[in-house]
């Protein structure tokens, strides 16, 4: 096990050192692809869209798929919000043989005023389920592997993916096909809201929780609660003196990427 960790660290160092040359490969972006049609919080018909980031390699190897779920409190934000992590993560992960899907989901700007948290997060979780189904059905088009899906999200997006996958309260395992999801990476997220001390879902995907110890929106104690709820499926990386956001400095961005790459290397092997 120690040798494996050392080897993983060597691979990580090599990948980070050659990141400049990796970025020379051309990243293609297919934008505004409709993956679901549904009803918004005001009862109007809406289309949910996603963007796909993939490199220009022509080999036939199926690559792991990352589904990114943005933050914004479930009332703001988008799949391509400039203030979010999406462009940084896509630019880093696509050249590393991942197909990166960034999705929109139903927002509700009035959920706090109306007390509609439960239906709002459930709708968002249902939208993630729809995105997972769409990625599985269309994986071959983008060279993605439908059996190696990784869910990532920041803030509200982190809460949505965790509650979608590990909890039966929003998307019961008996009704939704969660097979093929091999890992979750919630960044600056929260706990499972309806599950008490342990997760109610049966999914066994491993989870890397990334958090800042000075997060004043979702305190570190919330991340520690999530870790307790999911048990031995989880691990946590904490950046000291960091708050809720991760895009202000290169140190923050590198912390996220380094931890993601190390974690996914162990999952993929």
Secondary structure, 3 states (H helix, E strand, C coil): CHHHHHHHHHHHHHHHHCHHHHCCCCEEEEEEEEEEEEECCCCCEEEEEEEEEEECCCCCCCEEEEEEECCCCCCCCCCCCCCCCHHHHHHHHHHHCEEEEEECCCCCCCHHHHCCHHHHHHHHHHHHHHHHHHHHHHHHHHCEEEEEEEEEEECHHHHHHHHHHHCCCCCCCCCCCCCCEEEEEEECCCCCCCCCCCCCCCCCCEEEEEEECCCCCCCHHHHHHHHHHHHHHEEEEEECCCCCCCCCCHHHHHHHHHHHHHHHHHHHC
